[in-house]
């Protein structure tokens, strides 16, 4: 697997605010991710329910530290970290990770939002941040794949607040953006990865299918954007990058977990939409 993105891929990210890299994790690695997500009892224990205002709920499991387990190996893998540094033009550090869970038939929707719509509250002065959204299960329209508005990162941060039953971006401005920008349904297979800018508008529908939609999201901040105040997410710490083969080497450790989870309901700076 190439460690570096091409200049064309970097230009695509800068223009559109997102980049899809198919097969960033190969078939064997994708199976490891799927097996680990199903076997990890900590996910069921620490899952945080988020009502979507339409009778269904999505779930998140969140953690700050990229540890020595499988999830840490992914977040610290050279292929992810090198890509992030190329896309953001600076050294990056692990801001946090989360597993987004949409169970069959009951998985809730996410309203339109920008990640920086929340993260700027944490003392991050610049939107020089991004996420790697890794498909654990097939992501389809039927099970609520992510949707992005291409080029919306160029709009800057949109006002976020409580609108109706959900917390998200100002719907009036979002509606105007939808008339000008292309809506992309990110239908991807296990192991495919979507990189997206922290100001890229994104959302997802309910899971109306019989299949789950689990997705691992690893979020990164740039070194020069080290927060000026303390929050529930960490300050800059250098990433100890792990070789890409570490993921397969950890395949035998699926039931080991040293991740320290946290509950966003305990943090008053956390919005209810964090996908």
C-alpha angles and dihedrals in degrees: 000000000000113000095209132057120231122253087248092056092049091049090050091054092048092049100042104025093236141061129196116210110191117213096006084149113039127231095270092050092046090055090051090053092049093048092047094049091052095043099044104101089186089073092060091045096049101033112130116212119225117191113218096205091245100083099273135088137217122206134220133192112195137191136168106203123072097216137180097282130091094278091052091049090056095047091047096040114129093234092058099039095044090049092050092049091050092049096045098035097231144067109288134205132204108269097179143305134225141183111227109209126196111176121208114281093349104058110120133227128254121223124230111284146142119233090225087056084077104023096061086066087065094066098268105143097194134042090233091131135104145177137228109218108198119193110230092173127024108285111217138161089254095057096041108268119192118274123205134187106230112235094008091125087075090066092073123225114335122212111269126199146117111316114173111312097343143057114235147102123331102279094211092059092041091053090052091049092050089060092057105031132063117253112224124198105209101216105175139161129235109291094024114121132209116203112198136177120246091244095050110116112234141165140158139216129238119280104253094167135090092245129083123241109211116169130178115220119195113190127201139192127199122249093238089054095060105155118259092216139035121266139157089281122070135262121240116304122166113253117238096218117219125213114256092245090065091085093061091041088057094051089102092055098063094128096049118092131173096168118134107217126200135201115233092206087075093059117077092199093060119099119215092244114069106145 
